[in-house]
C-alpha cells in the first residue's frame, strides 16, 4: 500500500497560505519490492487544506 503523499503548498513569512493540495504519490517498485525513485510522480488529488495568513480555515476531501 502506498501512503506517500505529494504536496503542493505555499508559505509567506514562514506561515502557510492559500490552498494546499495533497496528492497520492505514484511509483513503481523493483523485483525486491523497493521503490524506484526515478518513477515517482504526482497521482490523484486526495484533499485540500486552506490557510489564511497562517490560520487553518478548512479541509476538503475530493469525492471520487
PDBQT receptor file of N, H, CA, C and O in Angstrom, charges set to zero:
ATOM      1  N   UNK A   1       0.844  -1.195   0.000  1.00  0.00    +0.000 N 
ATOM      2  CA  UNK A   1       0.000   0.000   0.000  1.00  0.00    +0.000 C 
ATOM      3  C   UNK A   1       0.878   1.243   0.000  1.00  0.00    +0.000 C 
ATOM      4  O   UNK A   1       1.889   1.294   0.699  1.00  0.00    +0.000 OA
ATOM      5  N   UNK A   2       0.500   2.219  -0.765  1.00  0.00    +0.000 N 
ATOM      6  H   UNK A   2      -0.321   2.177  -1.333  1.00  0.00    +0.000 HD
ATOM      7  CA  UNK A   2       1.285   3.426  -0.931  1.00  0.00    +0.000 C 
ATOM      8  C   UNK A   2       0.674   4.545  -0.093  1.00  0.00    +0.000 C 
ATOM      9  O   UNK A   2      -0.406   5.046  -0.407  1.00  0.00    +0.000 OA
ATOM     10  N   UNK A   3       1.368   4.933   0.973  1.00  0.00    +0.000 N 
ATOM     11  H   UNK A   3       2.245   4.526   1.229  1.00  0.00    +0.000 HD
ATOM     12  CA  UNK A   3       0.881   6.001   1.846  1.00  0.00    +0.000 C 
ATOM     13  C   UNK A   3       1.725   7.259   1.732  1.00  0.00    +0.000 C 
ATOM     14  O   UNK A   3       1.725   8.096   2.634  1.00  0.00    +0.000 OA
ATOM     15  N   UNK A   4       2.443   7.391   0.627  1.00  0.00    +0.000 N 
ATOM     16  H   UNK A   4       2.443   6.711  -0.106  1.00  0.00    +0.000 HD
ATOM     17  CA  UNK A   4       3.280   8.566   0.426  1.00  0.00    +0.000 C 
ATOM     18  C   UNK A   4       2.464   9.616  -0.314  1.00  0.00    +0.000 C 
ATOM     19  O   UNK A   4       1.752   9.304  -1.268  1.00  0.00    +0.000 OA
ATOM     20  N   UNK A   5       2.574  10.871   0.138  1.00  0.00    +0.000 N 
ATOM     21  H   UNK A   5       3.152  11.124   0.914  1.00  0.00    +0.000 HD
ATOM     22  CA  UNK A   5       1.827  11.948  -0.488  1.00  0.00    +0.000 C 
ATOM     23  C   UNK A   5       2.770  12.945  -1.153  1.00  0.00    +0.000 C 
ATOM     24  O   UNK A   5       3.925  13.100  -0.756  1.00  0.00    +0.000 OA
ATOM     25  N   UNK A   6       2.250  13.605  -2.161  1.00  0.00    +0.000 N 
ATOM     26  H   UNK A   6       1.312  13.479  -2.483  1.00  0.00    +0.000 HD
ATOM     27  CA  UNK A   6       2.923  14.693  -2.860  1.00  0.00    +0.000 C 
ATOM     28  C   UNK A   6       2.169  15.956  -2.472  1.00  0.00    +0.000 C 
ATOM     29  O   UNK A   6       0.945  15.998  -2.593  1.00  0.00    +0.000 OA
ATOM     30  N   UNK A   7       2.865  16.980  -2.012  1.00  0.00    +0.000 N 
ATOM     31  H   UNK A   7       3.860  16.946  -1.914  1.00  0.00    +0.000 HD
ATOM     32  CA  UNK A   7       2.229  18.193  -1.515  1.00  0.00    +0.000 C 
ATOM     33  C   UNK A   7       2.637  19.398  -2.347  1.00  0.00    +0.000 C 
ATOM     34  O   UNK A   7       3.819  19.613  -2.619  1.00  0.00    +0.000 OA
ATOM     35  N   UNK A   8       1.639  20.180  -2.747  1.00  0.00    +0.000 N 
ATOM     36  H   UNK A   8       0.679  20.005  -2.526  1.00  0.00    +0.000 HD
ATOM     37  CA  UNK A   8       1.879  21.487  -3.360  1.00  0.00    +0.000 C 
ATOM     38  C   UNK A   8       1.404  22.517  -2.351  1.00  0.00    +0.000 C 
ATOM     39  O   UNK A   8       0.222  22.551  -2.009  1.00  0.00    +0.000 OA
ATOM     40  N   UNK A   9       2.323  23.367  -1.865  1.00  0.00    +0.000 N 
ATOM     41  H   UNK A   9       3.284  23.339  -2.143  1.00  0.00    +0.000 HD
ATOM     42  CA  UNK A   9       1.986  24.291  -0.787  1.00  0.00    +0.000 C 
ATOM     43  C   UNK A   9       2.722  25.615  -0.955  1.00  0.00    +0.000 C 
ATOM     44  O   UNK A   9       3.734  25.701  -1.651  1.00  0.00    +0.000 OA
ATOM     45  N   UNK A  10       2.189  26.643  -0.298  1.00  0.00    +0.000 N 
ATOM     46  H   UNK A  10       1.368  26.572   0.268  1.00  0.00    +0.000 HD
ATOM     47  CA  UNK A  10       2.808  27.966  -0.320  1.00  0.00    +0.000 C 
ATOM     48  C   UNK A  10       2.996  28.465   1.105  1.00  0.00    +0.000 C 
ATOM     49  O   UNK A  10       2.185  28.199   1.992  1.00  0.00    +0.000 OA
ATOM     50  N   UNK A  11       4.095  29.202   1.300  1.00  0.00    +0.000 N 
ATOM     51  H   UNK A  11       4.754  29.419   0.580  1.00  0.00    +0.000 HD
ATOM     52  CA  UNK A  11       4.381  29.861   2.574  1.00  0.00    +0.000 C 
ATOM     53  C   UNK A  11       4.644  31.334   2.310  1.00  0.00    +0.000 C 
ATOM     54  O   UNK A  11       5.098  31.719   1.233  1.00  0.00    +0.000 OA
ATOM     55  N   UNK A  12       4.351  32.144   3.312  1.00  0.00    +0.000 N 
ATOM     56  H   UNK A  12       3.983  31.831   4.187  1.00  0.00    +0.000 HD
ATOM     57  CA  UNK A  12       4.725  33.548   3.259  1.00  0.00    +0.000 C 
ATOM     58  C   UNK A  12       5.163  33.938   4.667  1.00  0.00    +0.000 C 
ATOM     59  O   UNK A  12       4.417  33.752   5.628  1.00  0.00    +0.000 OA
ATOM     60  N   UNK A  13       6.358  34.471   4.785  1.00  0.00    +0.000 N 
ATOM     61  H   UNK A  13       6.965  34.622   4.005  1.00  0.00    +0.000 HD
ATOM     62  CA  UNK A  13       6.932  34.821   6.085  1.00  0.00    +0.000 C 
ATOM     63  C   UNK A  13       6.915  33.635   7.041  1.00  0.00    +0.000 C 
ATOM     64  O   UNK A  13       6.698  33.800   8.241  1.00  0.00    +0.000 OA
ATOM     65  N   UNK A  14       7.146  32.439   6.505  1.00  0.00    +0.000 N 
ATOM     66  H   UNK A  14       7.322  32.304   5.530  1.00  0.00    +0.000 HD
ATOM     67  CA  UNK A  14       7.197  31.227   7.319  1.00  0.00    +0.000 C 
ATOM     68  C   UNK A  14       5.850  30.662   7.718  1.00  0.00    +0.000 C 
ATOM     69  O   UNK A  14       5.791  29.689   8.469  1.00  0.00    +0.000 OA
ATOM     70  N   UNK A  15       4.759  31.252   7.230  1.00  0.00    +0.000 N 
ATOM     71  H   UNK A  15       4.807  32.043   6.619  1.00  0.00    +0.000 HD
ATOM     72  CA  UNK A  15       3.412  30.792   7.574  1.00  0.00    +0.000 C 
ATOM     73  C   UNK A  15       2.731  30.173   6.359  1.00  0.00    +0.000 C 
ATOM     74  O   UNK A  15       2.929  30.641   5.238  1.00  0.00    +0.000 OA
ATOM     75  N   UNK A  16       1.925  29.120   6.567  1.00  0.00    +0.000 N 
ATOM     76  H   UNK A  16       1.763  28.740   7.477  1.00  0.00    +0.000 HD
ATOM     77  CA  UNK A  16       1.197  28.538   5.441  1.00  0.00    +0.000 C 
ATOM     78  C   UNK A  16       0.137  29.507   4.929  1.00  0.00    +0.000 C 
ATOM     79  O   UNK A  16      -0.533  30.178   5.715  1.00  0.00    +0.000 OA
ATOM     80  N   UNK A  17      -0.011  29.576   3.603  1.00  0.00    +0.000 N 
ATOM     81  H   UNK A  17       0.533  29.032   2.965  1.00  0.00    +0.000 HD
ATOM     82  CA  UNK A  17      -1.021  30.450   2.997  1.00  0.00    +0.000 C 
ATOM     83  C   UNK A  17      -1.709  29.713   1.847  1.00  0.00    +0.000 C 
ATOM     84  O   UNK A  17      -1.193  28.737   1.304  1.00  0.00    +0.000 OA
ATOM     85  N   UNK A  18      -2.873  30.210   1.506  1.00  0.00    +0.000 N 
ATOM     86  H   UNK A  18      -3.292  31.003   1.948  1.00  0.00    +0.000 HD
ATOM     87  CA  UNK A  18      -3.633  29.751   0.340  1.00  0.00    +0.000 C 
ATOM     88  C   UNK A  18      -3.988  28.266   0.406  1.00  0.00    +0.000 C 
ATOM     89  O   UNK A  18      -4.018  27.667   1.480  1.00  0.00    +0.000 OA
ATOM     90  N   UNK A  19      -4.252  27.691  -0.756  1.00  0.00    +0.000 N 
ATOM     91  H   UNK A  19      -4.227  28.178  -1.630  1.00  0.00    +0.000 HD
ATOM     92  CA  UNK A  19      -4.704  26.301  -0.823  1.00  0.00    +0.000 C 
ATOM     93  C   UNK A  19      -3.515  25.351  -0.935  1.00  0.00    +0.000 C 
ATOM     94  O   UNK A  19      -2.642  25.521  -1.786  1.00  0.00    +0.000 OA
ATOM     95  N   UNK A  20      -3.499  24.356  -0.067  1.00  0.00    +0.000 N 
ATOM     96  H   UNK A  20      -4.208  24.217   0.624  1.00  0.00    +0.000 HD
ATOM     97  CA  UNK A  20      -2.502  23.296  -0.129  1.00  0.00    +0.000 C 
ATOM     98  C   UNK A  20      -3.170  22.085  -0.748  1.00  0.00    +0.000 C 
ATOM     99  O   UNK A  20      -4.295  21.745  -0.383  1.00  0.00    +0.000 OA
ATOM    100  N   UNK A  21      -2.490  21.428  -1.684  1.00  0.00    +0.000 N 
ATOM    101  H   UNK A  21      -1.576  21.704  -1.980  1.00  0.00    +0.000 HD
ATOM    102  CA  UNK A  21      -3.061  20.271  -2.367  1.00  0.00    +0.000 C 
ATOM    103  C   UNK A  21      -2.249  19.025  -2.036  1.00  0.00    +0.000 C 
ATOM    104  O   UNK A  21      -1.028  19.013  -2.190  1.00  0.00    +0.000 OA
ATOM    105  N   UNK A  22      -2.930  17.983  -1.584  1.00  0.00    +0.000 N 
ATOM    106  H   UNK A  22      -3.922  17.993  -1.459  1.00  0.00    +0.000 HD
ATOM    107  CA  UNK A  22      -2.316  16.713  -1.222  1.00  0.00    +0.000 C 
ATOM    108  C   UNK A  22      -2.697  15.655  -2.247  1.00  0.00    +0.000 C 
ATOM    109  O   UNK A  22      -3.875  15.349  -2.427  1.00  0.00    +0.000 OA
ATOM    110  N   UNK A  23      -1.697  15.104  -2.913  1.00  0.00    +0.000 N 
ATOM    111  H   UNK A  23      -0.739  15.353  -2.767  1.00  0.00    +0.000 HD
ATOM    112  CA  UNK A  23      -1.896  14.103  -3.955  1.00  0.00    +0.000 C 
ATOM    113  C   UNK A  23      -1.326  12.763  -3.486  1.00  0.00    +0.000 C 
ATOM    114  O   UNK A  23      -0.436  12.726  -2.637  1.00  0.00    +0.000 OA
ATOM    115  N   UNK A  24      -1.828  11.693  -4.028  1.00  0.00    +0.000 N 
ATOM    116  H   UNK A  24      -2.551  11.723  -4.719  1.00  0.00    +0.000 HD
ATOM    117  CA  UNK A  24      -1.217  10.377  -3.815  1.00  0.00    +0.000 C 
ATOM    118  C   UNK A  24       0.050  10.317  -4.668  1.00  0.00    +0.000 C 
ATOM    119  O   UNK A  24       0.042  10.726  -5.829  1.00  0.00    +0.000 OA
ATOM    120  N   UNK A  25       1.130   9.808  -4.093  1.00  0.00    +0.000 N 
ATOM    121  H   UNK A  25       1.136   9.475  -3.150  1.00  0.00    +0.000 HD
ATOM    122  CA  UNK A  25       2.369   9.632  -4.830  1.00  0.00    +0.000 C 
ATOM    123  C   UNK A  25       2.324   8.279  -5.520  1.00  0.00    +0.000 C 
ATOM    124  O   UNK A  25       2.077   7.258  -4.877  1.00  0.00    +0.000 OA
ATOM    125  N   UNK A  26       2.559   8.269  -6.813  1.00  0.00    +0.000 N 
ATOM    126  H   UNK A  26       2.760   9.098  -7.335  1.00  0.00    +0.000 HD
ATOM    127  CA  UNK A  26       2.595   7.019  -7.565  1.00  0.00    +0.000 C 
ATOM    128  C   UNK A  26       4.051   6.701  -7.877  1.00  0.00    +0.000 C 
ATOM    129  O   UNK A  26       4.840   7.595  -8.185  1.00  0.00    +0.000 OA
ATOM    130  N   UNK A  27       4.400   5.423  -7.796  1.00  0.00    +0.000 N 
ATOM    131  H   UNK A  27       3.760   4.697  -7.545  1.00  0.00    +0.000 HD
ATOM    132  CA  UNK A  27       5.755   4.996  -8.116  1.00  0.00    +0.000 C 
ATOM    133  C   UNK A  27       5.767   3.515  -8.447  1.00  0.00    +0.000 C 
ATOM    134  O   UNK A  27       4.841   2.781  -8.101  1.00  0.00    +0.000 OA
ATOM    135  N   UNK A  28       6.811   3.091  -9.111  1.00  0.00    +0.000 N 
ATOM    136  H   UNK A  28       7.562   3.688  -9.392  1.00  0.00    +0.000 HD
ATOM    137  CA  UNK A  28       6.988   1.682  -9.446  1.00  0.00    +0.000 C 
ATOM    138  C   UNK A  28       7.982   1.070  -8.465  1.00  0.00    +0.000 C 
ATOM    139  O   UNK A  28       8.739   1.780  -7.804  1.00  0.00    +0.000 OA
ATOM    140  N   UNK A  29       7.967  -0.265  -8.381  1.00  0.00    +0.000 N 
ATOM    141  H   UNK A  29       7.352  -0.842  -8.919  1.00  0.00    +0.000 HD
ATOM    142  CA  UNK A  29       8.836  -0.987  -7.460  1.00  0.00    +0.000 C 
ATOM    143  C   UNK A  29       9.651  -2.017  -8.227  1.00  0.00    +0.000 C 
ATOM    144  O   UNK A  29       9.210  -2.542  -9.249  1.00  0.00    +0.000 OA
ATOM    145  N   UNK A  30      10.857  -2.299  -7.715  1.00  0.00    +0.000 N 
ATOM    146  H   UNK A  30      11.215  -1.872  -6.885  1.00  0.00    +0.000 HD
ATOM    147  CA  UNK A  30      11.683  -3.322  -8.359  1.00  0.00    +0.000 C 
ATOM    148  C   UNK A  30      11.248  -4.714  -7.900  1.00  0.00    +0.000 C 
ATOM    149  O   UNK A  30      10.307  -4.849  -7.118  1.00  0.00    +0.000 OA
ATOM    150  N   UNK A  31      11.939  -5.747  -8.391  1.00  0.00    +0.000 N 
ATOM    151  H   UNK A  31      12.703  -5.636  -9.026  1.00  0.00    +0.000 HD
ATOM    152  CA  UNK A  31      11.569  -7.133  -8.090  1.00  0.00    +0.000 C 
ATOM    153  C   UNK A  31      11.715  -7.486  -6.613  1.00  0.00    +0.000 C 
ATOM    154  O   UNK A  31      11.172  -8.494  -6.163  1.00  0.00    +0.000 OA
ATOM    155  N   UNK A  32      12.452  -6.655  -5.845  1.00  0.00    +0.000 N 
ATOM    156  H   UNK A  32      12.893  -5.836  -6.211  1.00  0.00    +0.000 HD
ATOM    157  CA  UNK A  32      12.617  -6.886  -4.403  1.00  0.00    +0.000 C 
ATOM    158  C   UNK A  32      11.652  -6.057  -3.564  1.00  0.00    +0.000 C 
ATOM    159  O   UNK A  32      11.718  -6.073  -2.335  1.00  0.00    +0.000 OA
ATOM    160  N   UNK A  33      10.759  -5.336  -4.229  1.00  0.00    +0.000 N 
ATOM    161  H   UNK A  33      10.705  -5.323  -5.227  1.00  0.00    +0.000 HD
ATOM    162  CA  UNK A  33       9.768  -4.538  -3.516  1.00  0.00    +0.000 C 
ATOM    163  C   UNK A  33      10.255  -3.163  -3.098  1.00  0.00    +0.000 C 
ATOM    164  O   UNK A  33       9.555  -2.460  -2.369  1.00  0.00    +0.000 OA
ATOM    165  N   UNK A  34      11.440  -2.761  -3.544  1.00  0.00    +0.000 N 
ATOM    166  H   UNK A  34      12.009  -3.332  -4.137  1.00  0.00    +0.000 HD
ATOM    167  CA  UNK A  34      11.972  -1.437  -3.208  1.00  0.00    +0.000 C 
ATOM    168  C   UNK A  34      11.484  -0.413  -4.239  1.00  0.00    +0.000 C 
ATOM    169  O   UNK A  34      11.402  -0.717  -5.429  1.00  0.00    +0.000 OA
ATOM    170  N   UNK A  35      11.162   0.799  -3.776  1.00  0.00    +0.000 N 
ATOM    171  H   UNK A  35      11.229   1.046  -2.810  1.00  0.00    +0.000 HD
ATOM    172  CA  UNK A  35      10.685   1.816  -4.722  1.00  0.00    +0.000 C 
ATOM    173  C   UNK A  35      11.781   2.260  -5.682  1.00  0.00    +0.000 C 
ATOM    174  O   UNK A  35      12.945   2.395  -5.303  1.00  0.00    +0.000 OA
ATOM    175  N   UNK A  36      11.389   2.483  -6.920  1.00  0.00    +0.000 N 
ATOM    176  H   UNK A  36      10.444   2.374  -7.227  1.00  0.00    +0.000 HD
ATOM    177  CA  UNK A  36      12.290   3.047  -7.928  1.00  0.00    +0.000 C 
ATOM    178  C   UNK A  36      12.020   4.551  -7.922  1.00  0.00    +0.000 C 
ATOM    179  O   UNK A  36      11.032   5.015  -8.491  1.00  0.00    +0.000 OA
ATOM    180  N   UNK A  37      12.912   5.309  -7.269  1.00  0.00    +0.000 N 
ATOM    181  H   UNK A  37      13.715   4.932  -6.807  1.00  0.00    +0.000 HD
ATOM    182  CA  UNK A  37      12.668   6.729  -7.027  1.00  0.00    +0.000 C 
ATOM    183  C   UNK A  37      12.471   7.537  -8.306  1.00  0.00    +0.000 C 
ATOM    184  O   UNK A  37      11.710   8.505  -8.305  1.00  0.00    +0.000 OA
ATOM    185  N   UNK A  38      13.121   7.171  -9.369  1.00  0.00    +0.000 N 
ATOM    186  H   UNK A  38      13.739   6.385  -9.370  1.00  0.00    +0.000 HD
ATOM    187  CA  UNK A  38      13.003   7.925 -10.623  1.00  0.00    +0.000 C 
ATOM    188  C   UNK A  38      11.623   7.796 -11.252  1.00  0.00    +0.000 C 
ATOM    189  O   UNK A  38      11.306   8.537 -12.182  1.00  0.00    +0.000 OA
ATOM    190  N   UNK A  39      10.792   6.872 -10.769  1.00  0.00    +0.000 N 
ATOM    191  H   UNK A  39      11.050   6.270 -10.013  1.00  0.00    +0.000 HD
ATOM    192  CA  UNK A  39       9.456   6.691 -11.341  1.00  0.00    +0.000 C 
ATOM    193  C   UNK A  39       8.383   7.445 -10.554  1.00  0.00    +0.000 C 
ATOM    194  O   UNK A  39       7.206   7.388 -10.910  1.00  0.00    +0.000 OA
ATOM    195  N   UNK A  40       8.771   8.146  -9.498  1.00  0.00    +0.000 N 
ATOM    196  H   UNK A  40       9.728   8.192  -9.209  1.00  0.00    +0.000 HD
ATOM    197  CA  UNK A  40       7.776   8.858  -8.683  1.00  0.00    +0.000 C 
ATOM    198  C   UNK A  40       7.112   9.968  -9.484  1.00  0.00    +0.000 C 
ATOM    199  O   UNK A  40       7.759  10.685 -10.248  1.00  0.00    +0.000 OA
ATOM    200  N   UNK A  41       5.783  10.090  -9.285  1.00  0.00    +0.000 N 
ATOM    201  H   UNK A  41       5.258   9.508  -8.665  1.00  0.00    +0.000 HD
ATOM    202  CA  UNK A  41       5.022  11.138  -9.968  1.00  0.00    +0.000 C 
ATOM    203  C   UNK A  41       3.779  11.475  -9.150  1.00  0.00    +0.000 C 
ATOM    204  O   UNK A  41       3.319  10.687  -8.323  1.00  0.00    +0.000 OA
ATOM    205  N   UNK A  42       3.263  12.643  -9.400  1.00  0.00    +0.000 N 
ATOM    206  H   UNK A  42       3.636  13.283 -10.071  1.00  0.00    +0.000 HD
ATOM    207  CA  UNK A  42       2.056  13.103  -8.725  1.00  0.00    +0.000 C 
ATOM    208  C   UNK A  42       0.870  12.313  -9.252  1.00  0.00    +0.000 C 
ATOM    209  O   UNK A  42       0.673  12.207 -10.463  1.00  0.00    +0.000 OA
ATOM    210  N   UNK A  43       0.080  11.758  -8.340  1.00  0.00    +0.000 N 
ATOM    211  H   UNK A  43       0.240  11.844  -7.356  1.00  0.00    +0.000 HD
ATOM    212  CA  UNK A  43      -1.089  10.978  -8.717  1.00  0.00    +0.000 C 
ATOM    213  C   UNK A  43      -2.375  11.752  -8.485  1.00  0.00    +0.000 C 
ATOM    214  O   UNK A  43      -2.436  12.962  -8.701  1.00  0.00    +0.000 OA
ATOM    215  N   UNK A  44      -3.399  11.040  -8.044  1.00  0.00    +0.000 N 
ATOM    216  H   UNK A  44      -3.349  10.056  -7.869  1.00  0.00    +0.000 HD
ATOM    217  CA  UNK A  44      -4.733  11.583  -7.837  1.00  0.00    +0.000 C 
ATOM    218  C   UNK A  44      -4.778  12.570  -6.668  1.00  0.00    +0.000 C 
ATOM    219  O   UNK A  44      -4.159  12.335  -5.631  1.00  0.00    +0.000 OA
ATOM    220  N   UNK A  45      -5.510  13.668  -6.839  1.00  0.00    +0.000 N 
ATOM    221  H   UNK A  45      -6.013  13.859  -7.682  1.00  0.00    +0.000 HD
ATOM    222  CA  UNK A  45      -5.718  14.633  -5.761  1.00  0.00    +0.000 C 
ATOM    223  C   UNK A  45      -6.585  13.985  -4.691  1.00  0.00    +0.000 C 
ATOM    224  O   UNK A  45      -7.674  13.494  -4.989  1.00  0.00    +0.000 OA
ATOM    225  N   UNK A  46      -6.106  13.980  -3.438  1.00  0.00    +0.000 N 
ATOM    226  H   UNK A  46      -5.222  14.379  -3.197  1.00  0.00    +0.000 HD
ATOM    227  CA  UNK A  46      -6.833  13.359  -2.329  1.00  0.00    +0.000 C 
ATOM    228  C   UNK A  46      -7.651  14.367  -1.538  1.00  0.00    +0.000 C 
ATOM    229  O   UNK A  46      -8.836  14.153  -1.281  1.00  0.00    +0.000 OA
ATOM    230  N   UNK A  47      -7.006  15.474  -1.150  1.00  0.00    +0.000 N 
ATOM    231  H   UNK A  47      -6.044  15.648  -1.359  1.00  0.00    +0.000 HD
ATOM    232  CA  UNK A  47      -7.708  16.501  -0.376  1.00  0.00    +0.000 C 
ATOM    233  C   UNK A  47      -6.949  17.819  -0.443  1.00  0.00    +0.000 C 
ATOM    234  O   UNK A  47      -5.794  17.870  -0.867  1.00  0.00    +0.000 OA
ATOM    235  N   UNK A  48      -7.613  18.872  -0.020  1.00  0.00    +0.000 N 
ATOM    236  H   UNK A  48      -8.551  18.831   0.325  1.00  0.00    +0.000 HD
ATOM    237  CA  UNK A  48      -7.003  20.202   0.035  1.00  0.00    +0.000 C 
ATOM    238  C   UNK A  48      -7.190  20.778   1.425  1.00  0.00    +0.000 C 
ATOM    239  O   UNK A  48      -8.125  20.422   2.143  1.00  0.00    +0.000 OA
ATOM    240  N   UNK A  49      -6.285  21.675   1.794  1.00  0.00    +0.000 N 
ATOM    241  H   UNK A  49      -5.526  21.964   1.212  1.00  0.00    +0.000 HD
ATOM    242  CA  UNK A  49      -6.406  22.450   3.027  1.00  0.00    +0.000 C 
ATOM    243  C   UNK A  49      -6.270  23.912   2.648  1.00  0.00    +0.000 C 
ATOM    244  O   UNK A  49      -5.467  24.266   1.785  1.00  0.00    +0.000 OA
ATOM    245  N   UNK A  50      -7.052  24.756   3.292  1.00  0.00    +0.000 N 
ATOM    246  H   UNK A  50      -7.704  24.468   3.993  1.00  0.00    +0.000 HD
ATOM    247  CA  UNK A  50      -6.997  26.182   3.022  1.00  0.00    +0.000 C 
ATOM    248  C   UNK A  50      -6.468  26.898   4.260  1.00  0.00    +0.000 C 
ATOM    249  O   UNK A  50      -6.906  26.645   5.382  1.00  0.00    +0.000 OA
ATOM    250  N   UNK A  51      -5.501  27.810   4.023  1.00  0.00    +0.000 N 
ATOM    251  H   UNK A  51      -5.145  28.016   3.111  1.00  0.00    +0.000 HD
ATOM    252  CA  UNK A  51      -4.916  28.613   5.083  1.00  0.00    +0.000 C 
ATOM    253  C   UNK A  51      -5.072  30.084   4.742  1.00  0.00    +0.000 C 
ATOM    254  O   UNK A  51      -4.981  30.478   3.580  1.00  0.00    +0.000 OA
ATOM    255  N   UNK A  52      -5.308  30.890   5.766  1.00  0.00    +0.000 N 
ATOM    256  H   UNK A  52      -5.383  30.570   6.710  1.00  0.00    +0.000 HD
ATOM    257  CA  UNK A  52      -5.386  32.338   5.604  1.00  0.00    +0.000 C 
ATOM    258  C   UNK A  52      -4.388  32.965   6.565  1.00  0.00    +0.000 C 
ATOM    259  O   UNK A  52      -4.619  33.013   7.774  1.00  0.00    +0.000 OA
ATOM    260  N   UNK A  53      -3.270  33.445   6.015  1.00  0.00    +0.000 N 
ATOM    261  H   UNK A  53      -3.083  33.406   5.034  1.00  0.00    +0.000 HD
ATOM    262  CA  UNK A  53      -2.230  34.085   6.808  1.00  0.00    +0.000 C 
ATOM    263  C   UNK A  53      -1.780  33.218   7.986  1.00  0.00    +0.000 C 
ATOM    264  O   UNK A  53      -1.626  33.708   9.105  1.00  0.00    +0.000 OA
ATOM    265  N   UNK A  54      -1.572  31.934   7.722  1.00  0.00    +0.000 N 
ATOM    266  H   UNK A  54      -1.697  31.536   6.813  1.00  0.00    +0.000 HD
ATOM    267  CA  UNK A  54      -1.096  31.011   8.741  1.00  0.00    +0.000 C 
ATOM    268  C   UNK A  54      -2.179  30.318   9.536  1.00  0.00    +0.000 C 
ATOM    269  O   UNK A  54      -1.891  29.365  10.260  1.00  0.00    +0.000 OA
ATOM    270  N   UNK A  55      -3.406  30.766   9.423  1.00  0.00    +0.000 N 
ATOM    271  H   UNK A  55      -3.640  31.540   8.835  1.00  0.00    +0.000 HD
ATOM    272  CA  UNK A  55      -4.527  30.168  10.155  1.00  0.00    +0.000 C 
ATOM    273  C   UNK A  55      -5.217  29.124   9.289  1.00  0.00    +0.000 C 
ATOM    274  O   UNK A  55      -5.590  29.398   8.148  1.00  0.00    +0.000 OA
ATOM    275  N   UNK A  56      -5.383  27.928   9.837  1.00  0.00    +0.000 N 
ATOM    276  H   UNK A  56      -5.080  27.705  10.764  1.00  0.00    +0.000 HD
ATOM    277  CA  UNK A  56      -6.104  26.877   9.134  1.00  0.00    +0.000 C 
ATOM    278  C   UNK A  56      -7.568  27.270   9.007  1.00  0.00    +0.000 C 
ATOM    279  O   UNK A  56      -8.189  27.670   9.991  1.00  0.00    +0.000 OA
ATOM    280  N   UNK A  57      -8.132  27.159   7.792  1.00  0.00    +0.000 N 
ATOM    281  H   UNK A  57      -7.627  26.834   6.992  1.00  0.00    +0.000 HD
ATOM    282  CA  UNK A  57      -9.518  27.553   7.534  1.00  0.00    +0.000 C 
ATOM    283  C   UNK A  57     -10.397  26.332   7.336  1.00  0.00    +0.000 C 
ATOM    284  O   UNK A  57     -11.421  26.196   8.005  1.00  0.00    +0.000 OA
ATOM    285  N   UNK A  58     -10.015  25.433   6.420  1.00  0.00    +0.000 N 
ATOM    286  H   UNK A  58      -9.183  25.544   5.876  1.00  0.00    +0.000 HD
ATOM    287  CA  UNK A  58     -10.858  24.263   6.160  1.00  0.00    +0.000 C 
ATOM    288  C   UNK A  58     -10.071  23.185   5.444  1.00  0.00    +0.000 C 
ATOM    289  O   UNK A  58      -9.005  23.434   4.880  1.00  0.00    +0.000 OA
ATOM    290  N   UNK A  59     -10.621  21.984   5.480  1.00  0.00    +0.000 N 
ATOM    291  H   UNK A  59     -11.486  21.781   5.938  1.00  0.00    +0.000 HD
ATOM    292  CA  UNK A  59     -10.056  20.820   4.786  1.00  0.00    +0.000 C 
ATOM    293  C   UNK A  59     -11.184  20.195   3.988  1.00  0.00    +0.000 C 
ATOM    294  O   UNK A  59     -12.276  19.981   4.513  1.00  0.00    +0.000 OA
ATOM    295  N   UNK A  60     -10.925  19.901   2.719  1.00  0.00    +0.000 N 
ATOM    296  H   UNK A  60     -10.037  20.076   2.292  1.00  0.00    +0.000 HD
ATOM    297  CA  UNK A  60     -11.942  19.305   1.851  1.00  0.00    +0.000 C 
ATOM    298  C   UNK A  60     -11.371  18.067   1.179  1.00  0.00    +0.000 C 
ATOM    299  O   UNK A  60     -10.293  18.118   0.587  1.00  0.00    +0.000 OA
ATOM    300  N   UNK A  61     -12.096  16.949   1.270  1.00  0.00    +0.000 N 
ATOM    301  H   UNK A  61     -12.972  16.908   1.751  1.00  0.00    +0.000 HD
ATOM    302  CA  UNK A  61     -11.719  15.720   0.598  1.00  0.00    +0.000 C 
ATOM    303  C   UNK A  61     -12.303  15.701  -0.791  1.00  0.00    +0.000 C 
ATOM    304  O   UNK A  61     -13.416  16.183  -1.004  1.00  0.00    +0.000 OA
ATOM    305  N   UNK A  62     -11.575  15.155  -1.735  1.00  0.00    +0.000 N 
ATOM    306  H   UNK A  62     -10.671  14.763  -1.562  1.00  0.00    +0.000 HD
ATOM    307  CA  UNK A  62     -12.036  15.041  -3.117  1.00  0.00    +0.000 C 
ATOM    308  C   UNK A  62     -12.971  13.849  -3.220  1.00  0.00    +0.000 C 
ATOM    309  O   UNK A  62     -12.632  12.744  -2.795  1.00  0.00    +0.000 OA
ATOM    310  N   UNK A  63     -14.134  14.074  -3.778  1.00  0.00    +0.000 N 
ATOM    311  H   UNK A  63     -14.409  14.971  -4.123  1.00  0.00    +0.000 HD
ATOM    312  CA  UNK A  63     -15.092  12.988  -3.958  1.00  0.00    +0.000 C 
ATOM    313  C   UNK A  63     -14.738  12.211  -5.207  1.00  0.00    +0.000 C 
ATOM    314  O   UNK A  63     -14.408  12.789  -6.242  1.00  0.00    +0.000 OA
ATOM    315  N   UNK A  64     -14.808  10.891  -5.100  1.00  0.00    +0.000 N 
ATOM    316  H   UNK A  64     -15.076  10.421  -4.259  1.00  0.00    +0.000 HD
ATOM    317  CA  UNK A  64     -14.479  10.044  -6.250  1.00  0.00    +0.000 C 
ATOM    318  C   UNK A  64     -15.635   9.876  -7.165  1.00  0.00    +0.000 C 
ATOM    319  O   UNK A  64     -15.523   9.192  -8.182  1.00  0.00    +0.000 OA
TER     320      UNK A  64
